[in-house]
Amino acid sequence: MGKKKHRGARSGELLDPAAAAPRDPMTNREYRRLLRPLHGELVAVQEWAEATGARICIVFEGRDTAGKGGVIKAITARVSPRVFRVVALPAPTERERSQMYIQRYLPHLPAAGEIVIFDRSWYNRAGVERVMGFCTEAEADHFLQLIPVVERAIVDSGVIMVKYWLELSEEQQTLRLQSRIDDPRKVWKLSDLDLASYSRWYDYSRARDLMFHYTDTGWAPWFVVSNDDKKRGRLNVIDHLLTRIPYEPLAHRDIELPARQRADGYRPPTQPLHWIPTPY
């Protein structure tokens, strides 16, 4: 799983012994400067996937407020949503609850030339469903036994699979949840489940550790991201993701704009148009 991680003795969070000492917050200007070339490489990945028919599946998991949405937005900001497709499934319907658990996720796996990003995934069963009692312990254990086999079949079919766990500290989770409470722009992100899960920090830690034990495999390893600093976390994820995809930047095309056609008698419409106000 790359660099070895270990748990804090009491915190229940993962600590990276190779991590540097805390640094000053990154400025927005510096963040945008570093993100720009990474966005260019993601466009190259997009063109490579379309040209080769590659299929890429990226899974993001982590506690509530770990920053999954922000990382995904950073990845998809400059690419086509027809190639980079984000999947964030709602709670299962009554019919879906009667199916094999993994069944509702399989139709969303990538076809040729697609890059699918799961904002939470089938690992809901190993995390929130287990902790909050939405499934039985036996069902969660069965999932952990089964899913490595399923992922092996997915990878053997030619899909490039990359799984990320976003890790954050107790202090950061508290700050981020409080900001959702205080900021009317973020209140939509705050659910009853977020509040209920907040008090179950160690239950989530145990569930996470068990998930890693069974599903951190050679064919689909977990990569852990320190995401207390969200700007650095986003940059680190994109930089690492680029190393997991064997793309080759396509040659830049020499493009010239064609000559624009002549008006040939065209005149703008004469009826009044409903222009919007311009207060800005």
N, C-alpha and C positions, 0 to 999 in steps of 0.2 A: 504494500500500500504506500510505497514511497518512503519518506522520512518517518521514522517511528514516532508515534504519539503516545502520551500516557495521560491518565486522568489525575486531576487534582485530588488530593487525599480526601478533602471534605466538600469541594466545590461541585463535583460531578461534571465539570467541564473538561474538555480535552486540552492539554498543553503541549505545545511544540517545543521540545528542548533546543531546537536549532533556531528558534525565532529570535530576532534581535530585540534589544531593549525598546520600550515604547518610544515612538518618534513624534515630533510635532505634527499636528493635523495638516494634511495636504490641502493646499489652496485649490479653489475651483479652477484657476488659471492653469496651474501645474497639472491638475487632473485632466483637463481638456487637451493639453499639449501631449500628454502621454497616451491618451485614449485615441487620438486621431490616427496614428500609424497602425494601431491595432484594428481599428475599424477598416482600414484599407486591406489588411490581411484577411479579415472576415469576408470582405467582398471577394477576394481571391478564392477563399474557400467555397463561397457560393458558386462562382463561375466554374471552379473545378468540379464540384458536385454535379452541376448541371451537365457539364461536358462528359463526365465519366459515368454518370448514373450511380454515383456513390449514395449509400444510405447511412445516415448518422443519427444516433439517438443519444440525447443528453438528458440526464436525470438530475434534478435539483431537489435535495431534501434538507431538512434542518428544523430546529425549533421555531415556534411562532416568533416573528420579528427578526429572524436570522438574516434577512436581506435577500431572499430568493428573487422577489419581484424586481428589485433594483439591479441585480446582476443580469437577469434576463433582459431587462430594458436596455442595459448597456450593450449587450450582445446584439440585440435586434435593431438598434437605433438606425443603422445605415444600410441594412440589407432588405431584401425583398421578403414580405410576409408569405409570398407564394412558395418560397424555398425554405426559409426559416419559419417553421410553423410551431406556435406555442400551444400546448395542450394543458389546460387546467380544468379537470373534470369536476362537476358539482357532486353533491352527495348522490349515491346510487338510488335509482328508482326501485320500486317494489319488484319489477321484473328483473332488474339487474342484480338485486340481492338474491334472487333465486338461481342465478347462473354460477358457474365456476368463477371463483373470485377474480382471476386474472383476465377473464374473458372480455370485460368491457374496455380494457386497455389495449388489447391486441389490434383492433381496427385502426388505432391511431399510430401504429408503428410506421416508420418512413417507407415510402416507395422510392423508386429510382430518382435521384436528383433532389431528394428532400432531406432536410435537417429538422428533426422534431425535438423540441425542448419540452420536457415534462416539468411543469411547476407543481410539484408533488406528483406522486406516481403510485404504482402498486405497493410501494413501501408504506402507504398509509396504514396498512394492516399491521406492520411491525411497529408503528409508532402510535399515532393518535388513536387508532381503533383499539389497540391493545391497552393503552394507558387509560382511555376514557370509558372502557367497557363496551365498545360498539361491536366487539367480537369476543369469543371465548378464548381462554388461554390455549385450549386445544387447537382452535382454528388458527391462532397466531403462530403456534409452534409448527403446525402443518405447513403453513405458508413458508416459514423459514427453511424447512426441509425441502420444499418443492421449488422455490424460486431460483436457486442456483442452476437447476436442471433446465428450467425454462429459459433463463438468460444464456445458458450455454447453447441452446438450440437457436436463439436469436442471433448470437454472435457467429455461430457456425453457418448460418444462412448468408453471412456477408455483411451484416450490420455492424458499423463501428459504434460501440456503446461506451459512454463516458458517464460515470456517476460521481456527483459531488455532494458532500455533506458540509453545509455551512455551519460553523461553530461560533458561538458568541458566549460572553460571560453573563453571569447573573446580573451584574450591575448594568450592562448594556441592555439586556432584555427589559429590565425595569425602566430605564430611561426611555426606551423606544415605545413601550406600552404607555407610559405616562404622556409622551408627546402625542400619541394618538388620542388620548383622553382630552388633552388641552387644545389641540389644533383642529378647528372645524374642517380643514381640508383633508384630514387623515381619519376622521371619526368613522368613516365608512369601512376602514380596515379593521376596526375593533369589533370582534364578535363575542358572543357569550362563551363560545368555546375557547377563545383566547384567554379570557378571564379565568375560566375553569382550569385550563391547562397550566396557567401561571403558577398555581400553588403546587403543581405536581412535578417540580423540577427534577427530583431524584428518581421518580418513576420513569420519566422520559430518559434520564441518563442510563438507567438499567436497560430500558428497551433499546436504546441506541447501541449500547455495548453488545447486547445479544444479537442485534441485527448485524453488526460488524462481524461478530464471531462466525456467523453462518453464511453470510453473503459477500464477504470480502474475498473474492476468488481471483484466481490467476487470469481468467477470461473476462471478468467484469469487476475489477477492484474498485474500492471506494477511495476517493481523493478528498482529504479533509482541508477545508479552507478556514483560516482564521479571519473572521469578518467583523471584529469589533470596530475596525476602521473600514467603513464601507467603500470608500474611494479606492484604497489600496487593495481591498478584497476583490473588487470588480476587475481591476487591472490584472491582478494575479491570476484570476480565473481565466480571463481571455488569453493571457500569455500562455498559461498551461494548456488550455484547450487546443491552441494552435499546434502544440507539440504532439498531441494525440491523434491528429488527422494528417495523413500522408499526402497532403495537397501540394501541388506545384503551381505557383502563380502563372497564370496564362499571359502570353505576350500582349503588351498594350497595343490596342488597335489605333491606327492613324485614321481619325475621323474628321471630315470636313463637312460643315453645314451646306446643304444643297441650296441653290438659288431659290428664293421665294417667288411664288407666282405673282403675276401682275394683277392689279385690281380689276381690269376689264369691266369697268362700269359699276362695280360694287359701291353701294352707299350704305352708311349705318342706318338702322331703323329710325323712323321718325316719331314713333309713339313714345310717351314718357316711360322711363324705366324706374323701378322701385329700388333706388340705391339705399344702402343701409347708412345710418348716421356714422360719422367719423369723429367720435369723442377722443380718440387717441392719435 
